[in-house]
């Protein structure tokens, strides 16, 4: 169970594809001008990732190593086409907003990296857990970037939907956040924040480890001192018993001489 949980949480925290591994950045910076776009891209990416890892994991023993990459691309392209056609048919506004970034899912480094490094070497359940974790981690970062850029750059939330809300007057908006440099700025801030959290966590673990080692050393010293004290006490008692025995023997000899 711990291994399954570790596989699932790996992509969310320890190996987040965007903030830690820094892969798949093109779509992350290109479409995150609204929460609607970020959520749509994250869900589409997660679907393709989960289905691709599942299929490749199931047939991993039957795919020849010499042609594995072309096979991987065909499988990923198939599920990407499904996402593209569904969005085009039912969510046209999102399809138009994402544009070329939908077909580019096929060559996204996150998917190619996970199917090659994980799905092709592990069981289907583990592959699905890995894909879901990676997808959630990817989507959460997209939503974070989208929220900041849309709120402070566009002054709105949920633009492109019937739930659109105007929150910040135009005069107080940070227009640069709607541009490519703004995307890099927000991503850099989130990346720095993630690194700060990692370093703080590592420092706490190191401090806890140091304290544990010091406590262990102190405990060993205490046990050694107790053993030393017990040994001294045992020796003292042995000397006392020997002395009493010698005195008793001497007294018996004296009594024996008096009797004679």
C-alpha positions as a Markdown table, in Angstrom:
| # | Residue | x | y | z |
|---|---|---|---|---|
| 1 | Unk | 0.0 | 0.0 | 0.0 |
| 2 | Unk | 2.8 | 2.4 | 0.8 |
| 3 | Unk | 4.4 | 1.7 | -2.6 |
| 4 | Unk | 1.1 | 2.4 | -4.4 |
| 5 | Unk | 0.7 | 5.7 | -2.5 |
| 6 | Unk | 4.3 | 6.7 | -3.2 |
| 7 | Unk | 3.7 | 6.0 | -7.0 |
| 8 | Unk | 0.6 | 8.1 | -6.9 |
| 9 | Unk | 2.0 | 11.0 | -5.0 |
| 10 | Unk | 5.3 | 11.1 | -6.9 |
| 11 | Unk | 3.9 | 13.1 | -9.8 |
| 12 | Unk | 2.0 | 15.5 | -7.5 |
| 13 | Unk | 4.9 | 16.5 | -5.3 |
| 14 | Unk | 8.4 | 14.9 | -5.6 |
| 15 | Unk | 8.5 | 14.7 | -9.4 |
| 16 | Unk | 6.0 | 17.3 | -10.4 |
| 17 | Unk | 6.4 | 17.4 | -14.2 |
| 18 | Unk | 6.3 | 21.2 | -14.4 |
| 19 | Unk | 7.8 | 22.6 | -11.2 |
| 20 | Unk | 10.4 | 19.9 | -10.5 |
| 21 | Unk | 11.2 | 18.2 | -13.8 |
| 22 | Unk | 10.5 | 21.3 | -15.9 |
| 23 | Unk | 9.1 | 19.4 | -18.9 |
| 24 | Unk | 6.0 | 20.1 | -20.9 |
| 25 | Unk | 6.4 | 23.8 | -20.4 |
| 26 | Unk | 5.2 | 24.9 | -23.9 |
| 27 | Unk | 1.5 | 24.2 | -23.3 |
| 28 | Unk | 1.8 | 25.2 | -19.6 |
| 29 | Unk | 2.9 | 28.7 | -20.6 |
| 30 | Unk | 0.9 | 29.0 | -23.8 |
| 31 | Unk | -2.6 | 28.3 | -22.7 |
| 32 | Unk | -2.7 | 29.4 | -19.1 |
| 33 | Unk | -4.3 | 32.8 | -19.6 |
| 34 | Unk | -7.6 | 31.5 | -18.1 |
| 35 | Unk | -8.7 | 28.9 | -15.6 |
| 36 | Unk | -11.1 | 27.4 | -18.2 |
| 37 | Unk | -8.2 | 26.8 | -20.6 |
| 38 | Unk | -5.9 | 25.4 | -17.8 |
| 39 | Unk | -8.6 | 23.0 | -16.6 |
| 40 | Unk | -9.4 | 21.8 | -20.1 |
| 41 | Unk | -5.8 | 21.2 | -21.0 |
| 42 | Unk | -5.1 | 19.4 | -17.7 |
| 43 | Unk | -8.1 | 17.1 | -18.1 |
| 44 | Unk | -7.2 | 16.3 | -21.8 |
| 45 | Unk | -3.6 | 15.7 | -20.9 |
| 46 | Unk | -4.5 | 13.5 | -18.0 |
| 47 | Unk | -6.9 | 11.4 | -20.1 |
| 48 | Unk | -4.3 | 10.8 | -22.8 |
| 49 | Unk | -1.6 | 10.0 | -20.2 |
| 50 | Unk | -3.7 | 7.6 | -18.2 |
| 51 | Unk | -5.0 | 5.7 | -21.3 |
| 52 | Unk | -1.6 | 5.6 | -23.0 |
| 53 | Unk | 0.2 | 4.3 | -19.9 |
| 54 | Unk | -2.5 | 1.7 | -19.3 |
| 55 | Unk | -2.5 | 0.3 | -22.9 |
| 56 | Unk | 1.3 | 0.4 | -23.1 |
| 57 | Unk | 1.7 | -1.3 | -19.7 |
| 58 | Unk | -0.8 | -4.1 | -20.7 |
| 59 | Unk | 1.1 | -4.8 | -24.0 |
| 60 | Unk | 4.6 | -4.0 | -22.7 |
| 61 | Unk | 5.8 | -7.6 | -23.2 |
| 62 | Unk | 4.5 | -7.8 | -26.8 |
| 63 | Unk | 6.0 | -4.5 | -28.1 |
| 64 | Unk | 9.4 | -5.1 | -29.8 |
| 65 | Unk | 12.1 | -2.8 | -28.3 |
| 66 | Unk | 13.4 | -1.9 | -31.7 |
| 67 | Unk | 10.1 | -0.2 | -32.7 |
| 68 | Unk | 8.7 | 0.8 | -29.3 |
| 69 | Unk | 8.9 | 4.6 | -29.8 |
| 70 | Unk | 6.9 | 4.5 | -33.0 |
| 71 | Unk | 4.3 | 2.3 | -31.3 |
| 72 | Unk | 4.2 | 4.6 | -28.3 |
| 73 | Unk | 3.6 | 7.6 | -30.6 |
| 74 | Unk | 0.8 | 5.8 | -32.4 |
| 75 | Unk | -1.0 | 4.9 | -29.2 |
| 76 | Unk | -0.6 | 8.5 | -27.8 |
| 77 | Unk | -1.8 | 10.0 | -31.1 |
| 78 | Unk | -4.9 | 7.8 | -31.0 |
| 79 | Unk | -6.0 | 9.1 | -27.6 |
| 80 | Unk | -5.0 | 12.6 | -28.5 |
| 81 | Unk | -7.2 | 12.4 | -31.6 |
| 82 | Unk | -10.1 | 11.3 | -29.4 |
| 83 | Unk | -9.6 | 14.3 | -27.1 |
| 84 | Unk | -9.4 | 16.6 | -30.1 |
| 85 | Unk | -12.6 | 15.3 | -31.8 |
| 86 | Unk | -14.6 | 15.4 | -28.5 |
| 87 | Unk | -13.5 | 19.0 | -27.8 |
| 88 | Unk | -14.3 | 20.0 | -31.4 |
| 89 | Unk | -17.7 | 18.5 | -31.2 |
| 90 | Unk | -18.9 | 19.4 | -27.7 |
| 91 | Unk | -16.6 | 22.2 | -26.3 |
| 92 | Unk | -15.9 | 24.3 | -29.4 |
| 93 | Unk | -14.8 | 27.4 | -27.4 |
| 94 | Unk | -12.2 | 25.4 | -25.5 |
| 95 | Unk | -11.1 | 23.7 | -28.8 |
| 96 | Unk | -10.5 | 27.1 | -30.4 |
| 97 | Unk | -8.7 | 28.5 | -27.3 |
| 98 | Unk | -6.3 | 25.6 | -27.0 |
| 99 | Unk | -5.7 | 25.5 | -30.8 |
| 100 | Unk | -2.4 | 23.8 | -31.8 |
| 101 | Unk | -1.6 | 22.7 | -28.3 |
| 102 | Unk | -4.1 | 19.9 | -28.5 |
| 103 | Unk | -2.4 | 17.9 | -31.3 |
| 104 | Unk | 1.0 | 18.8 | -29.7 |
| 105 | Unk | 0.0 | 16.5 | -26.8 |
| 106 | Unk | 1.3 | 13.7 | -29.0 |
| 107 | Unk | 4.9 | 14.9 | -28.5 |
| 108 | Unk | 4.6 | 16.2 | -25.0 |
| 109 | Unk | 7.7 | 15.3 | -23.0 |
| 110 | Unk | 5.6 | 14.3 | -20.0 |
| 111 | Unk | 3.7 | 11.6 | -21.8 |
| 112 | Unk | 6.6 | 10.3 | -23.8 |
| 113 | Unk | 8.8 | 10.3 | -20.7 |
| 114 | Unk | 6.4 | 8.4 | -18.5 |
| 115 | Unk | 5.4 | 5.7 | -21.0 |
| 116 | Unk | 9.1 | 5.1 | -21.7 |
| 117 | Unk | 10.4 | 5.3 | -18.2 |
| 118 | Unk | 7.5 | 3.8 | -16.2 |
| 119 | Unk | 4.6 | 2.3 | -18.2 |
| 120 | Unk | 6.7 | 0.1 | -20.4 |
| 121 | Unk | 8.4 | -1.5 | -17.3 |
| 122 | Unk | 5.6 | -1.8 | -14.7 |
| 123 | Unk | 2.2 | -3.4 | -14.2 |
| 124 | Unk | -1.1 | -1.8 | -15.4 |
| 125 | Unk | -2.3 | -0.7 | -11.9 |
| 126 | Unk | 1.0 | 1.0 | -11.1 |
| 127 | Unk | 1.0 | 2.6 | -14.5 |
| 128 | Unk | -2.5 | 4.0 | -14.0 |
| 129 | Unk | -1.5 | 5.3 | -10.5 |
| 130 | Unk | 1.6 | 7.0 | -11.9 |
| 131 | Unk | -0.4 | 8.6 | -14.8 |
| 132 | Unk | -3.2 | 9.9 | -12.5 |
| 133 | Unk | -0.6 | 11.4 | -10.1 |
| 134 | Unk | 1.3 | 13.0 | -12.9 |
| 135 | Unk | -1.9 | 14.3 | -14.4 |
| 136 | Unk | -3.1 | 15.8 | -11.2 |
| 137 | Unk | 0.3 | 17.4 | -10.6 |
| 138 | Unk | 0.3 | 18.8 | -14.1 |
| 139 | Unk | -3.3 | 20.1 | -13.8 |
| 140 | Unk | -2.8 | 21.7 | -10.4 |
| 141 | Unk | 0.1 | 23.7 | -11.7 |
| 142 | Unk | -1.8 | 24.8 | -14.8 |
| 143 | Unk | -4.7 | 25.9 | -12.6 |
| 144 | Unk | -2.4 | 27.8 | -10.3 |
| 145 | Unk | -0.7 | 29.6 | -13.2 |
| 146 | Unk | -4.1 | 30.2 | -14.9 |
| 147 | Unk | -5.7 | 31.6 | -11.8 |
| 148 | Unk | -2.9 | 34.1 | -11.1 |
| 149 | Unk | -2.7 | 35.2 | -14.8 |
| 150 | Unk | -6.4 | 35.5 | -15.3 |
| 151 | Unk | -7.2 | 37.2 | -12.0 |
| 152 | Unk | -4.4 | 39.7 | -11.9 |
| 153 | Unk | -3.8 | 40.0 | -15.7 |
| 154 | Unk | -7.4 | 40.0 | -17.0 |
| 155 | Unk | -9.2 | 40.9 | -13.8 |
| 156 | Unk | -11.7 | 38.0 | -14.3 |
| 157 | Unk | -12.3 | 34.4 | -13.4 |
| 158 | Unk | -13.8 | 31.7 | -15.6 |
| 159 | Unk | -13.5 | 33.7 | -18.8 |
| 160 | Unk | -14.9 | 31.8 | -21.7 |
| 161 | Unk | -17.7 | 30.3 | -19.7 |
| 162 | Unk | -21.2 | 31.5 | -18.5 |
| 163 | Unk | -19.7 | 31.8 | -15.0 |
| 164 | Unk | -17.3 | 34.6 | -16.0 |
| 165 | Unk | -16.8 | 37.1 | -13.1 |
| 166 | Unk | -15.3 | 40.6 | -13.3 |
| 167 | Unk | -13.3 | 41.2 | -10.1 |
| 168 | Unk | -10.6 | 43.7 | -10.8 |
| 169 | Unk | -11.1 | 47.0 | -12.6 |
| 170 | Unk | -9.1 | 47.4 | -15.8 |
| 171 | Unk | -7.0 | 50.3 | -14.4 |
| 172 | Unk | -5.6 | 48.0 | -11.7 |
| 173 | Unk | -4.8 | 44.9 | -13.9 |
| 174 | Unk | -1.3 | 43.8 | -14.5 |
| 175 | Unk | -1.4 | 43.5 | -18.3 |
| 176 | Unk | 2.0 | 41.9 | -18.7 |
| 177 | Unk | 0.6 | 38.7 | -17.1 |
| 178 | Unk | -1.4 | 38.1 | -20.2 |
| 179 | Unk | 1.7 | 37.9 | -22.4 |
| 180 | Unk | 4.4 | 35.3 | -22.7 |
| 181 | Unk | 6.8 | 37.1 | -20.3 |
| 182 | Unk | 4.0 | 37.2 | -17.8 |
| 183 | Unk | 3.6 | 33.4 | -18.0 |
| 184 | Unk | 7.4 | 32.9 | -17.4 |
| 185 | Unk | 7.2 | 35.3 | -14.4 |
| 186 | Unk | 4.4 | 33.4 | -12.8 |
| 187 | Unk | 6.0 | 30.0 | -13.5 |
| 188 | Unk | 9.3 | 31.3 | -12.1 |
| 189 | Unk | 7.6 | 32.5 | -8.9 |
| 190 | Unk | 5.8 | 29.1 | -8.4 |
| 191 | Unk | 9.0 | 27.2 | -9.2 |
| 192 | Unk | 11.0 | 29.3 | -6.6 |
| 193 | Unk | 8.2 | 28.7 | -4.1 |
| 194 | Unk | 8.3 | 25.0 | -4.7 |
| 195 | Unk | 12.1 | 24.9 | -4.3 |
| 196 | Unk | 11.9 | 26.9 | -1.1 |
| 197 | Unk | 9.4 | 24.4 | 0.3 |
| 198 | Unk | 11.6 | 21.5 | -0.7 |
| 199 | Unk | 14.7 | 23.1 | 0.9 |
| 200 | Unk | 12.8 | 23.9 | 4.1 |
| 201 | Unk | 11.4 | 20.3 | 4.2 |
| 202 | Unk | 14.9 | 18.9 | 3.6 |
| 203 | Unk | 16.4 | 21.2 | 6.3 |
| 204 | Unk | 13.7 | 20.0 | 8.8 |
| 205 | Unk | 14.4 | 16.4 | 7.9 |
| 206 | Unk | 18.1 | 16.9 | 8.4 |
| 207 | Unk | 17.5 | 18.6 | 11.7 |
| 208 | Unk | 15.2 | 15.8 | 12.8 |
| 209 | Unk | 17.8 | 13.3 | 11.7 |
| 210 | Unk | 20.6 | 15.1 | 13.6 |
| 211 | Unk | 18.4 | 15.3 | 16.7 |
| 212 | Unk | 17.6 | 11.6 | 16.4 |
| 213 | Unk | 21.4 | 10.7 | 16.1 |
| 214 | Unk | 22.2 | 12.9 | 19.1 |
| 215 | Unk | 19.4 | 11.3 | 21.2 |
| 216 | Unk | 20.7 | 7.9 | 20.1 |
| 217 | Unk | 24.2 | 8.8 | 21.2 |
| 218 | Unk | 23.0 | 10.1 | 24.5 |
| 219 | Unk | 20.9 | 7.0 | 25.1 |
| 220 | Unk | 23.9 | 4.8 | 24.3 |
| 221 | Unk | 26.0 | 6.9 | 26.8 |
| 222 | Unk | 23.3 | 6.5 | 29.4 |
| 223 | Unk | 23.1 | 2.8 | 29.0 |
| 224 | Unk | 26.9 | 2.5 | 29.1 |
| 225 | Unk | 27.1 | 4.5 | 32.3 |
| 226 | Unk | 24.4 | 2.4 | 33.8 |
| 227 | Unk | 26.2 | -0.7 | 32.9 |
| 228 | Unk | 29.4 | 0.7 | 34.3 |
| 229 | Unk | 27.7 | 1.7 | 37.5 |
| 230 | Unk | 26.2 | -1.8 | 37.8 |
| 231 | Unk | 29.6 | -3.4 | 37.2 |
| 232 | Unk | 31.2 | -1.2 | 39.8 |
| 233 | Unk | 28.4 | -2.1 | 42.3 |
| 234 | Unk | 28.9 | -5.8 | 41.5 |
| 235 | Unk | 32.6 | -5.6 | 42.0 |
| 236 | Unk | 32.2 | -3.7 | 45.3 |
| 237 | Unk | 29.7 | -6.2 | 46.6 |
| 238 | Unk | 32.0 | -9.0 | 45.5 |
| 239 | Unk | 34.9 | -7.4 | 47.4 |
| 240 | Unk | 32.7 | -6.9 | 50.4 |
| 241 | Unk | 31.6 | -10.5 | 50.4 |
| 242 | Unk | 35.2 | -11.7 | 50.1 |
| 243 | Unk | 36.3 | -9.4 | 52.9 |
| 244 | Unk | 33.5 | -10.7 | 55.2 |
| 245 | Unk | 34.4 | -14.3 | 54.3 |
| 246 | Unk | 38.0 | -13.6 | 55.1 |
| 247 | Unk | 37.1 | -12.0 | 58.4 |
| 248 | Unk | 34.8 | -14.9 | 59.3 |
| 249 | Unk | 37.5 | -17.4 | 58.4 |
| 250 | Unk | 40.0 | -15.5 | 60.6 |
| 251 | Unk | 37.5 | -15.4 | 63.5 |
| 252 | Unk | 36.9 | -19.2 | 63.1 |
| 253 | Unk | 40.7 | -19.8 | 63.3 |
| 254 | Unk | 41.0 | -17.7 | 66.4 |
| 255 | Unk | 38.1 | -19.5 | 68.1 |
| 256 | Unk | 39.8 | -22.8 | 67.1 |
| 257 | Unk | 43.1 | -21.8 | 68.8 |
| 258 | Unk | 41.3 | -20.7 | 72.0 |
| 259 | Unk | 39.5 | -24.0 | 72.1 |
| 260 | Unk | 42.8 | -25.8 | 71.9 |
